[in-house]
Amino acid sequence: MSRPATFTLPPWLAHALRVQRGPVPWSAVTRGALAAGPLLLGALAAGRTSLGVVAALAAMFAGINDRPGSRRASVERIGVPALAGAAGLLVGTYAGQYAGPVLLTAVLTGLGLVAGGTSAVGPVASAAAMQVLAAAAVGAGMPLPESGWLRALCFLAGAGWLLTLRLALPTPGSLAGDTRPAVRPYLRKDFRFDGERAAVARVYDAIAELLDAVGGPLALSRRAALTAALDHAQDCLSGPRLRRYASCAAERRLHAQYTAALPLAEAATALAWAGEPVGTRAGAGPRRLAAAVRDNTPTGPLPAPSRAEPALRALDHALLQAAEVFDRGHGTALPARRRTARQLLRAAVGSGGREYGLRVAVSFGAAAAVAQALHRTHWYGQHSHWYWLPATAVFLVKPDLGPLASRVLCRAAGTVLGALVFAAFAAVLPRPAGLVVLVALCGALVPVAARHFAAQTAVVTVLVLGLVMVGGEPQASLSRIGETLLACAIVLIVGHLPMPGKRGGTVRDRLAVAADAADAYLMHVLTDPGSRTMRWALRREAYRALAEARTASALAAAELPPLARHTAGTGEVATVLERLVDTTTACAVHLDDTGRLSPRHERRLAELLGELDELSEHDTFDRRAVASSVPEFFLPHR
């Protein structure tokens, strides 16, 4: 009897319907409620409504970038895009005032080219690039009486207000104390490092979960979760600082606890590579360390060691060292390397940066040109807000928000829903008080709506329409829907246009970076295995680059077939590189214990390097340096 055929959604539609899950970020909700609404209310009370609109708009952008993490990391995550947005607002304002439609379109197109290339540097650069373009469009198209420099200052003030709230307000529950006498000496009612503390504790939890999954089908996903936890903790701890090293005991203690987790993660990865279950006892120690980090308490008793094989011996040794570090509470600098200016420039002007820069420039420039043409032919009637069309194109062209078709669908659905909701509220709310309350409510909903692009679009649409109406513009829901659908059509067309160079440059660049990082890690393990601090830094670079490459490959694979075919096979390359880095980690642990590689490790390395050679011959990716000479280091041991 044949089974009935099962219906599977296409990847782009499945992505559009996927919603992130997790607890409600009440701290971010509180900050959102205290940001845009109160700023707008204060400006109304002072009789400077237009400045309040700009400040509230900046607070909304800052709220979009207000993600979970440490306060130190939030300075960069919110501050850098805010500075970029103020610069974009300044440029857009003066370009809109003094340039004609042709020159203005050329300026915005050139700005899109530079911003698009810069986006390839990293997530903060991508957020800054998006904000500089959106603010430039607003500055050029929003009719405000203030000069450009005053608009820019108000923009910085609005984003700075939300950043101040992020730094000053405690996380709910962070001030709660423990009344147990044995615990009280360890407690510090200092909420400044609650983001770092939660991130480091999550690393130990992820190690325990990986140990529980060793030998089972969940081991690979648990190892990926451990990588994500380590990346997040590293970002939380290594945010911008005035001094080179941690300046207070609490922060030094967290740095030491994070560093102590690295050998534990290494040993857990080696055990997952071996594939033999280790039992539930192995995860008990990391879980107790996680609780000690989270509650800022002593570690308590740890499980007795079990030294049956090298990876288990490494795990127990790392556990004992971690307990000693927890008691001592002193550590050195984080084992990480900063990217050089040359590496950043290579990311921006490489094939991925060039390809994305061209698409952003064409999309943004075309949207600005169409908006200018419609505005000057009075398609907008008495409205002067032509900036919505290019600003919408900026959000639609960002690949990290999902596949192109998914982004277009979510943006269109979210705008229609938001515009209709606002039209209903605008018909009954008193003005301007009711609109201010609506803006404050939407500001509070932005962190929750960030779980889905359509929901975020709906909330932002209501918020922006409320700001526009408070600023004196008439109700514009219908025109917003039309402009959004037009922007969706422009970005869809540009997204499928042929561009100079090879398609899929972003994914291939990420794979090349991951290949370079994997090669550097493998070479270091085989030539200088005793230098553990450098080894851990290289291991972190390799896994972070792999995670970025795998994410980019998965997003590209979920595109419509005409786009997805250009990156076919890149997921297989990422998988092989991932297995190579896992094997290198197992080799490092084995070398620490025995001083030489086992035949199994040598054979596995040779197999994986051979697979990468085959994939590079089929032009699946540009294999720049995955060590063709590496086998000579272990062939003599056979």
C-alpha positions as CSV (number, residue, x, y, z in Angstrom):
1,M,0.0,0.0,0.0
2,S,1.6,3.3,-1.1
3,R,1.8,6.1,1.3
4,P,-0.1,9.3,0.5
5,A,2.1,12.1,-0.8
6,T,3.0,14.7,1.7
7,F,2.8,18.4,0.9
8,T,5.9,20.4,1.8
9,L,6.0,24.2,1.8
10,P,8.6,25.9,-0.4
11,P,11.6,27.1,1.7
12,W,10.9,30.8,1.2
13,L,7.3,30.4,2.4
14,A,8.2,28.2,5.3
15,H,10.7,30.9,6.4
16,A,8.0,33.5,6.1
17,L,5.7,31.5,8.4
18,R,8.4,30.7,11.0
19,V,8.2,32.7,14.3
20,Q,11.0,32.9,16.8
21,R,10.1,31.8,20.3
22,G,11.4,32.8,23.7
23,P,10.4,34.7,26.8
24,V,9.1,38.2,26.6
25,P,12.0,40.7,27.0
26,W,10.3,42.8,29.6
27,S,13.4,45.0,30.1
28,A,13.4,46.0,26.4
29,V,9.6,46.4,26.5
30,T,9.9,48.8,29.4
31,R,12.7,50.8,27.6
32,G,10.6,50.9,24.5
33,A,7.6,52.3,26.4
34,L,9.8,55.0,28.0
35,A,11.6,56.1,24.8
36,A,9.6,57.3,21.7
37,G,6.3,58.2,23.5
38,P,7.8,60.4,26.3
39,L,10.2,62.1,23.9
40,L,7.3,63.0,21.6
41,L,5.3,64.2,24.6
42,G,8.2,66.4,25.9
43,A,8.6,68.0,22.5
44,L,4.8,68.7,22.3
45,A,5.0,70.3,25.7
46,A,7.9,72.5,24.6
47,G,6.3,73.5,21.3
48,R,8.9,71.7,19.1
49,T,6.9,69.0,17.6
50,S,9.0,68.4,14.6
51,L,12.1,67.8,16.7
52,G,10.2,65.4,18.8
53,V,9.2,63.4,15.7
54,V,12.9,63.1,14.7
55,A,14.0,62.1,18.3
56,A,11.1,59.5,18.5
57,L,12.1,58.1,15.1
58,A,15.7,57.7,16.3
59,A,14.5,56.0,19.5
60,M,12.4,53.6,17.3
61,F,15.5,52.7,15.3
62,A,17.5,52.3,18.5
63,G,14.7,50.0,19.9
64,I,15.1,47.8,16.8
65,N,18.8,47.4,17.6
66,D,18.2,46.9,21.3
67,R,18.8,43.1,21.4
68,P,19.6,40.8,24.4
69,G,23.2,41.0,25.6
70,S,25.4,43.1,27.9
71,R,25.3,46.8,28.5
72,R,28.8,47.1,27.1
73,A,27.9,45.5,23.9
74,S,24.7,47.6,23.6
75,V,26.9,50.7,23.4
76,E,28.2,49.5,20.0
77,R,25.0,47.8,18.9
78,I,22.9,50.9,19.4
79,G,25.5,53.7,19.3
80,V,27.2,53.0,16.0
81,P,24.0,52.8,14.0
82,A,22.8,55.9,15.7
83,L,25.9,57.9,14.7
84,A,25.5,56.5,11.1
85,G,21.8,57.5,11.1
86,A,22.6,61.1,12.3
87,A,25.2,61.3,9.5
88,G,22.7,60.0,6.9
89,L,20.0,62.4,8.1
90,L,22.5,65.3,7.8
91,V,23.5,64.3,4.2
92,G,19.9,63.6,3.2
93,T,18.7,66.9,4.5
94,Y,21.2,69.1,2.7
95,A,21.0,67.0,-0.5
96,G,17.2,67.3,-0.4
97,Q,17.4,71.1,0.1
98,Y,20.1,72.0,-2.5
99,A,20.2,69.2,-5.1
100,G,17.8,68.7,-7.9
101,P,15.9,65.4,-8.4
102,V,18.6,63.9,-10.7
103,L,21.6,64.9,-8.5
104,L,19.6,63.8,-5.4
105,T,19.0,60.4,-6.9
106,A,22.7,60.1,-7.8
107,V,23.8,61.0,-4.2
108,L,21.4,58.5,-2.7
109,T,22.5,55.8,-5.1
110,G,26.2,56.4,-4.3
111,L,25.4,56.3,-0.6
112,G,23.6,53.0,-1.2
113,L,26.7,51.6,-2.9
114,V,29.0,52.5,-0.1
115,A,26.6,51.4,2.6
116,G,25.8,48.1,0.9
117,G,29.5,47.2,0.7
118,T,30.0,48.2,4.3
119,S,27.2,45.8,5.4
120,A,29.4,42.8,4.6
121,V,31.8,43.7,7.4
122,G,29.4,42.4,10.2
123,P,26.0,42.7,11.9
124,V,26.8,46.1,13.5
125,A,28.0,47.5,10.2
126,S,24.9,46.1,8.5
127,A,22.6,47.8,11.0
128,A,24.6,51.1,10.6
129,A,24.3,50.9,6.8
130,M,20.6,50.3,6.9
131,Q,20.1,53.2,9.3
132,V,22.2,55.6,7.3
133,L,20.2,55.0,4.2
134,A,16.8,55.1,5.9
135,A,17.7,58.3,7.7
136,A,19.1,59.8,4.5
137,A,15.8,59.2,2.7
138,V,13.8,60.6,5.7
139,G,16.1,63.7,5.8
140,A,15.7,64.3,2.0
141,G,11.9,63.7,1.9
142,M,10.4,64.7,5.3
143,P,9.4,68.4,5.3
144,L,10.8,69.9,8.5
145,P,11.5,73.5,9.4
146,E,14.8,72.8,11.3
147,S,18.3,72.8,9.7
148,G,20.2,69.6,9.0
149,W,22.6,69.9,11.9
150,L,19.7,70.4,14.4
151,R,17.9,67.4,13.0
152,A,21.1,65.3,13.4
153,L,21.5,66.4,17.0
154,C,17.9,65.5,17.8
155,F,18.4,62.1,16.2
156,L,21.4,61.5,18.4
157,A,19.5,62.7,21.4
158,G,16.6,60.3,20.7
159,A,18.9,57.3,20.3
160,G,21.0,58.4,23.2
161,W,18.0,58.5,25.4
162,L,17.2,54.8,24.8
163,L,20.8,53.9,25.2
164,T,20.9,55.7,28.5
165,L,17.8,53.7,29.6
166,R,19.6,50.5,28.5
167,L,22.7,51.4,30.6
168,A,20.9,52.8,33.7
169,L,17.8,50.6,34.2
170,P,18.3,47.3,36.1
171,T,17.1,44.1,34.7
172,P,14.0,42.8,36.6
173,G,15.1,40.5,39.4
174,S,18.7,41.6,39.3
175,L,18.5,43.5,42.6
176,A,16.9,40.5,44.4
177,G,19.3,39.2,47.1
178,D,19.8,35.7,48.7
179,T,19.3,35.6,52.4
180,R,21.4,32.5,53.0
181,P,24.4,33.3,55.2
182,A,26.7,31.1,53.3
183,V,25.8,32.8,50.0
184,R,25.5,36.4,51.1
185,P,29.3,37.2,51.0
186,Y,29.4,36.4,47.3
187,L,26.5,38.5,46.3
188,R,26.8,41.9,44.7
189,K,23.8,44.0,44.1
190,D,25.4,45.3,40.9
191,F,23.2,44.9,37.9
192,R,25.7,46.3,35.4
193,F,27.0,42.8,34.4
194,D,23.7,40.8,34.4
195,G,23.9,40.4,30.6
196,E,27.4,39.1,30.8
197,R,26.5,36.8,33.7
198,A,23.6,35.3,31.8
199,A,25.6,34.8,28.7
200,V,28.5,33.0,30.5
201,A,26.0,30.8,32.4
202,R,24.4,29.9,29.1
203,V,27.8,28.6,27.8
204,Y,28.1,26.2,30.7
205,D,24.5,25.1,30.2
206,A,25.2,24.5,26.5
207,I,28.3,22.4,27.4
208,A,26.1,20.2,29.7
209,E,23.4,19.8,27.0
210,L,26.1,18.8,24.5
211,L,27.5,16.2,26.9
212,D,24.0,14.8,27.4
213,A,23.5,14.5,23.6
214,V,26.9,12.8,22.9
215,G,26.3,9.7,20.8
216,G,22.8,10.6,19.9
217,P,21.1,12.4,17.0
218,L,21.0,15.8,18.8
219,A,24.8,16.1,19.2
220,L,25.3,18.2,16.0
221,S,22.6,20.7,16.9
222,R,23.8,20.9,20.5
223,R,27.3,21.6,19.3
224,A,26.0,24.4,17.1
225,A,24.0,25.7,20.1
226,L,27.3,25.7,22.1
227,T,29.0,27.7,19.3
228,A,26.2,30.3,19.4
229,A,26.4,30.6,23.2
230,L,30.2,31.1,23.0
231,D,29.8,33.7,20.3
232,H,27.2,35.5,22.3
233,A,29.2,35.5,25.5
234,Q,32.3,36.7,23.7
235,D,30.4,39.6,22.2
236,C,28.9,40.5,25.6
237,L,32.3,40.5,27.3
238,S,34.4,42.1,24.5
239,G,32.3,45.2,23.9
240,P,33.8,48.7,23.6
241,R,35.8,49.9,26.6
242,L,37.9,52.8,27.6
243,R,40.5,50.6,29.2
244,R,42.2,47.6,27.6
245,Y,41.4,45.2,30.4
246,A,38.5,44.8,32.8
247,S,38.7,47.4,35.6
248,C,36.6,45.9,38.4
249,A,36.6,42.6,40.3
250,A,33.1,41.5,39.1
251,E,34.0,41.9,35.4
252,R,37.4,40.2,35.9
253,R,35.7,37.3,37.5
254,L,33.3,36.9,34.6
255,H,36.2,37.0,32.1
256,A,37.9,34.3,34.1
257,Q,34.7,32.2,34.2
258,Y,34.3,32.5,30.4
259,T,37.9,31.6,29.7
260,A,37.5,28.5,32.0
261,A,34.6,27.3,29.9
262,L,36.8,27.1,26.7
263,P,38.7,23.9,27.6
264,L,35.4,22.4,28.8
265,A,33.8,23.2,25.4
266,E,36.8,21.8,23.7
267,A,36.7,18.5,25.6
268,A,32.9,18.3,25.1
269,T,33.3,18.8,21.3
270,A,36.0,16.0,21.3
271,L,33.6,13.6,23.1
272,A,30.8,14.5,20.6
273,W,33.3,13.8,17.7
274,A,34.1,10.3,19.3
275,G,30.4,9.6,19.4
276,E,30.4,7.4,22.4
277,P,27.8,8.3,25.1
278,V,29.3,9.5,28.4
279,G,26.3,9.3,30.7
280,T,24.3,11.9,32.6
281,R,27.0,12.4,35.3
282,A,29.3,14.2,32.8
283,G,26.9,17.1,32.5
284,A,26.4,17.6,36.2
285,G,29.6,19.6,36.7
286,P,29.0,22.2,34.0
287,R,25.4,22.6,35.2
288,R,26.7,23.4,38.7
289,L,29.1,25.9,37.3
290,A,26.3,27.5,35.3
291,A,24.3,27.9,38.5
292,A,27.3,29.4,40.2
293,V,27.7,32.0,37.5
294,R,24.1,32.8,37.2
295,D,23.6,33.3,41.0
296,N,27.1,34.6,41.7
297,T,27.6,31.8,44.4
298,P,30.2,29.2,45.2
299,T,30.5,26.2,42.9
300,G,29.8,23.6,45.6
301,P,30.8,19.9,45.3
302,L,31.6,18.7,41.8
303,P,31.2,15.1,40.5
304,A,34.1,12.7,41.0
305,P,36.4,12.4,37.9
306,S,36.2,9.5,35.4
307,R,39.4,9.2,33.3
308,A,38.6,6.4,30.9
309,E,39.9,8.1,27.7
310,P,41.7,11.3,26.7
311,A,38.6,13.4,26.1
312,L,37.1,12.4,29.4
313,R,40.4,13.1,31.2
314,A,40.5,16.5,29.5
315,L,36.9,17.2,30.6
316,D,37.5,16.4,34.2
317,H,40.8,18.3,34.2
318,A,39.1,21.3,32.7
319,L,36.3,21.0,35.3
320,L,38.7,21.0,38.2
321,Q,40.6,24.0,36.7
322,A,37.3,25.8,36.3
323,A,36.4,25.2,39.9
324,E,39.8,26.7,40.9
325,V,39.2,29.7,38.7
326,F,35.8,30.2,40.2
327,D,37.2,30.3,43.7
328,R,40.1,32.5,42.8
329,G,38.1,34.8,40.5
330,H,41.1,36.2,38.6
331,G,41.7,35.9,34.9
332,T,43.7,37.2,32.0
333,A,42.5,38.9,28.8
334,L,39.9,37.1,26.6
335,P,41.6,34.7,24.2
336,A,40.4,36.5,21.0
337,R,41.9,38.3,18.0
338,R,40.5,41.5,16.6
339,R,40.1,41.8,12.8
340,T,42.6,44.1,11.2
341,A,41.7,47.1,9.0
342,R,42.9,45.1,6.0
343,Q,40.5,42.2,6.8
344,L,37.6,44.7,7.3
345,L,38.4,46.4,4.0
346,R,38.6,43.0,2.2
347,A,35.2,42.1,3.5
348,A,33.7,45.4,2.2
349,V,35.3,45.4,-1.2
350,G,35.3,41.6,-1.8
351,S,32.9,39.8,-4.2
352,G,30.2,39.6,-1.5
353,G,30.5,43.3,-0.6
354,R,30.5,44.4,-4.2
355,E,27.5,42.2,-5.2
356,Y,25.4,43.4,-2.2
357,G,26.6,47.0,-2.6
358,L,25.4,47.0,-6.2
359,R,22.0,45.6,-5.3
360,V,21.5,48.1,-2.5
361,A,22.6,51.0,-4.8
362,V,20.3,49.9,-7.6
363,S,17.3,49.2,-5.4
364,F,17.7,52.4,-3.3
365,G,18.4,54.5,-6.3
366,A,15.6,53.2,-8.3
367,A,13.1,53.6,-5.4
368,A,14.3,57.2,-4.9
369,A,14.0,58.0,-8.6
370,V,10.5,56.5,-8.8
371,A,9.5,58.3,-5.6
372,Q,10.8,61.6,-7.0
373,A,8.9,61.2,-10.2
374,L,5.7,60.3,-8.5
375,H,6.1,63.2,-6.0
376,R,6.8,65.8,-8.7
377,T,3.9,64.6,-10.8
378,H,1.6,65.1,-7.7
379,W,0.7,61.4,-7.5
380,Y,0.9,62.0,-3.7
381,G,-1.7,64.8,-3.8
382,Q,-0.9,67.3,-1.0
383,H,1.5,64.8,0.8
384,S,5.2,65.4,0.8
385,H,6.4,62.1,2.3
386,W,8.0,60.5,-0.7
387,Y,10.8,59.1,1.5
388,W,8.7,56.0,2.4
389,L,9.4,54.3,-0.9
390,P,13.2,54.3,-0.7
391,A,13.2,53.7,3.0
392,T,11.1,50.6,2.5
393,A,13.5,49.4,-0.2
394,V,16.3,49.6,2.4
395,F,14.6,47.1,4.7
396,L,13.6,44.9,1.9
397,V,17.1,44.5,0.4
398,K,18.7,43.3,3.7
399,P,19.5,39.5,3.2
400,D,19.9,38.9,7.0
401,L,16.1,39.4,7.4
402,G,15.4,36.3,5.4
403,P,15.1,35.1,1.7
404,L,14.0,37.8,-0.7
405,A,10.5,36.4,-1.5
406,S,9.9,35.9,2.3
407,R,11.0,39.5,3.0
408,V,8.7,40.9,0.3
409,L,5.7,38.8,1.5
410,C,6.2,39.7,5.2
411,R,6.8,43.4,4.4
412,A,3.7,43.7,2.3
413,A,1.5,41.8,4.8
414,G,2.9,43.7,7.8
415,T,2.4,47.1,6.1
416,V,-1.2,46.4,5.0
417,L,-2.1,45.2,8.6
418,G,-0.3,48.1,10.2
419,A,-1.9,50.7,7.9
420,L,-5.4,49.3,8.5
421,V,-4.9,49.2,12.3
422,F,-3.6,52.7,12.3
423,A,-6.5,53.9,10.2
424,A,-8.9,52.4,12.7
425,F,-7.1,54.0,15.6
426,A,-6.8,57.4,13.9
427,A,-10.5,57.6,13.4
428,V,-11.3,57.4,17.1
429,L,-8.2,58.6,19.1
430,P,-8.0,62.2,20.3
431,R,-5.2,64.2,18.9
432,P,-2.4,64.5,19.7
433,A,-2.7,62.8,23.1
434,G,-4.1,59.6,21.8
435,L,-1.5,59.4,19.1
436,V,1.3,59.9,21.7
437,V,-0.1,57.0,23.7
438,L,-0.2,54.9,20.5
439,V,3.4,55.7,19.7
440,A,4.5,54.7,23.3
441,L,2.5,51.5,23.0
442,C,4.2,50.6,19.7
443,G,7.6,51.4,21.1
444,A,6.9,48.9,23.8
445,L,5.8,46.3,21.3
446,V,8.9,46.6,19.0
447,P,11.1,44.2,21.0
448,V,8.3,41.6,21.0
449,A,7.5,42.1,17.4
450,A,11.1,41.5,16.4
451,R,10.4,37.8,16.5
452,H,8.8,38.0,13.0
453,F,9.5,40.5,10.2
454,A,5.8,40.9,9.4
455,A,4.9,41.7,13.0
456,Q,7.8,44.1,13.3
457,T,6.7,45.8,10.1
458,A,3.1,46.2,11.3
459,V,4.2,47.7,14.6
460,V,6.7,50.1,13.0
461,T,4.1,51.1,10.4
462,V,1.7,52.1,13.1
463,L,4.4,54.0,15.0
464,V,5.7,55.9,11.9
465,L,2.2,56.8,10.8
466,G,1.5,58.1,14.3
467,L,4.6,60.2,14.2
468,V,3.8,61.6,10.8
469,M,0.3,62.6,11.8
470,V,1.5,64.2,15.0
471,G,4.0,66.2,12.9
472,G,1.1,67.7,10.9
473,E,0.6,65.4,8.0
474,P,-2.8,64.0,7.1
475,Q,-3.7,60.3,7.5
476,A,-1.7,58.4,4.9
477,S,-2.5,54.7,5.3
478,L,-3.6,54.0,1.8
479,S,-0.6,55.7,0.2
480,R,1.8,53.8,2.5
481,I,0.3,50.5,1.3
482,G,0.8,51.6,-2.4
483,E,4.3,52.8,-1.8
484,T,5.2,49.6,0.0
485,L,3.9,47.3,-2.8
486,L,5.8,49.4,-5.3
487,A,9.0,49.1,-3.3
488,C,8.4,45.3,-3.1
489,A,8.1,45.1,-6.9
490,I,11.3,47.2,-7.3
491,V,13.4,45.0,-5.0
492,L,12.0,41.8,-6.4
493,I,13.0,42.9,-9.9
494,V,16.5,44.1,-8.9
495,G,17.0,41.0,-6.8
496,H,16.7,38.8,-9.9
497,L,18.7,41.1,-12.3
498,P,22.1,39.8,-13.5
499,M,25.0,41.7,-11.9
500,P,28.7,41.9,-12.8
501,G,30.7,39.0,-11.3
502,K,29.6,35.6,-10.0
503,R,26.2,35.3,-8.2
504,G,26.3,34.1,-4.6
505,G,29.4,36.2,-3.7
506,T,28.3,36.8,-0.1
507,V,28.0,33.0,0.6
508,R,31.2,32.2,-1.2
509,D,33.1,34.9,0.7
510,R,31.8,33.6,4.0
511,L,32.9,30.1,3.0
512,A,36.3,31.4,2.0
513,V,36.7,33.1,5.4
514,A,35.6,29.9,7.2
515,A,38.1,27.9,5.1
516,D,40.9,30.3,6.0
517,A,40.0,30.1,9.7
518,A,39.7,26.3,9.6
519,D,43.1,26.1,8.0
520,A,44.8,28.4,10.5
521,Y,43.3,26.4,13.4
522,L,44.4,23.1,11.9
523,M,47.9,24.3,11.2
524,H,48.3,25.6,14.7
525,V,47.1,22.4,16.3
526,L,49.5,20.3,14.2
527,T,52.5,22.6,14.6
528,D,52.2,24.2,18.0
529,P,49.6,22.3,20.1
530,G,51.0,23.5,23.4
531,S,50.0,27.1,22.9
532,R,46.5,26.8,24.3
533,T,45.5,30.5,24.5
534,M,46.2,31.0,20.8
535,R,44.5,27.7,20.0
536,W,41.3,28.7,21.8
537,A,41.3,32.1,19.9
538,L,41.7,30.3,16.6
539,R,39.1,27.7,17.5
540,R,36.6,30.5,18.3
541,E,37.3,32.3,15.0
542,A,36.9,29.0,13.0
543,Y,33.5,28.2,14.6
544,R,32.2,31.7,14.4
545,A,33.1,31.9,10.7
546,L,31.5,28.6,10.1
547,A,28.3,29.6,11.8
548,E,28.1,32.8,9.7
549,A,28.8,30.7,6.5
550,R,26.2,28.2,7.4
551,T,23.6,30.9,8.1
552,A,24.3,32.6,4.8
553,S,24.2,29.3,2.9
554,A,20.9,28.3,4.6
555,L,19.3,31.7,3.7
556,A,20.5,31.5,0.1
557,A,19.1,27.9,-0.2
558,A,15.7,29.2,0.8
559,E,15.5,31.7,-2.0
560,L,13.4,31.2,-5.1
561,P,15.0,28.6,-7.5
562,P,16.5,31.2,-9.9
563,L,18.5,32.6,-7.0
564,A,19.1,29.5,-5.0
565,R,20.8,27.6,-7.8
566,H,23.7,30.0,-7.7
567,T,24.7,28.8,-4.2
568,A,23.9,25.1,-4.7
569,G,26.4,22.9,-2.9
570,T,27.6,25.5,-0.4
571,G,25.8,23.9,2.4
572,E,27.8,20.7,1.7
573,V,31.0,22.6,1.9
574,A,30.0,24.2,5.2
575,T,29.2,20.7,6.6
576,V,32.6,19.3,5.6
577,L,34.4,22.4,7.0
578,E,32.4,21.9,10.2
579,R,33.5,18.3,10.5
580,L,37.1,19.3,9.8
581,V,37.1,21.8,12.7
582,D,35.4,19.3,15.0
583,T,38.1,16.8,14.0
584,T,40.8,19.4,14.6
585,T,39.4,20.0,18.1
586,A,39.5,16.2,18.8
587,C,43.1,16.1,17.6
588,A,44.0,19.0,19.9
589,V,42.6,17.2,23.0
590,H,44.3,13.9,22.0
591,L,47.6,15.6,21.4
592,D,47.4,17.2,24.9
593,D,47.0,13.8,26.4
594,T,49.3,11.6,24.3
595,G,51.6,13.9,22.4
596,R,50.7,12.3,19.0
597,L,47.7,11.6,16.8
598,S,46.0,8.3,16.6
599,P,45.5,6.5,13.3
600,R,41.8,7.3,13.5
601,H,42.5,11.1,13.7
602,E,45.0,10.9,10.9
603,R,42.6,8.9,8.7
604,R,39.7,11.3,9.4
605,L,41.8,14.4,8.6
606,A,42.9,12.9,5.3
607,E,39.4,12.0,4.3
608,L,38.0,15.5,5.1
609,L,40.8,17.2,3.2
610,G,40.2,15.0,0.3
611,E,36.5,15.8,0.3
612,L,37.3,19.5,0.3
613,D,39.7,19.0,-2.6
614,E,36.9,17.3,-4.6
615,L,34.4,20.1,-3.8
616,S,36.9,22.8,-4.8
617,E,37.5,21.0,-8.1
618,H,33.8,21.1,-8.9
619,D,33.9,24.9,-8.3
620,T,31.5,24.7,-5.4
621,F,33.5,27.3,-3.6
622,D,36.7,29.2,-3.8
623,R,39.1,27.1,-1.7
624,R,41.7,29.7,-0.9
625,A,43.8,27.9,1.7
626,V,42.4,24.7,3.1
627,A,45.9,23.3,3.6
628,S,46.8,21.1,0.7
629,S,50.2,20.7,2.5
630,V,48.7,19.8,5.9
631,P,48.9,16.0,5.4
632,E,52.7,16.2,5.4
633,F,52.5,17.0,9.1
634,F,50.9,13.7,10.1
635,L,51.8,11.3,7.3
636,P,55.2,10.5,9.0
637,H,53.3,9.3,12.1
638,R,51.4,6.6,10.1
